Amino acid sequence: MLNLRPRALVLQIGSNAALRGEDPKSLSAPLQTALAGGEARYVPVLALGPQHAPANLPERHMAVKRVLEAGARRHRARWLARHPGLSVGPDGLHHDDAGHDDLARLVADARLLMLLEKPA
């Protein structure tokens, strides 16, 4: 994906791992690989926090969130915590149309800020 020379990289990782009860530390290596790839190419990275969903147990969600947020900070990626106010569909897991619209706006706003910031 980074061979395409993106202007920004948006990572969404961890929601399914939290739902399945996987060890949150198992996300660390793939996250570090993606973050390091963006960093090496001077591509601003936006890391999305795991999705809040009624079907996802809060303790699993928070454990995954802590691993992801720490990884993002180590690589100076912008962190966007998804808030529970994003609308979820009847399955209790996935965003409905309104939730996707709101998430797209949040990502677009964060991406715009990333593109306006000067590299450190």
Sequence and secondary structure as in RCSB ss.txt:
>XXXX:A:sequence
MLNLRPRALVLQIGSNAALRGEDPKSLSAPLQTALAGGEARYVPVLALGPQHAPANLPERHMAVKRVLEAGARRH
RARWLARHPGLSVGPDGLHHDDAGHDDLARLVADARLLMLLEKPA
>XXXX:A:secstr
 GGG  S EEEE SHHHHHHT  GGGGHHHHHHHHHHHHHTT  EEEE     TTS HHHHHHHHHHHHHHHHHT
T EEE   TTS B TTSSSB HHHHHHHHHHHHHHHHHHHHS   
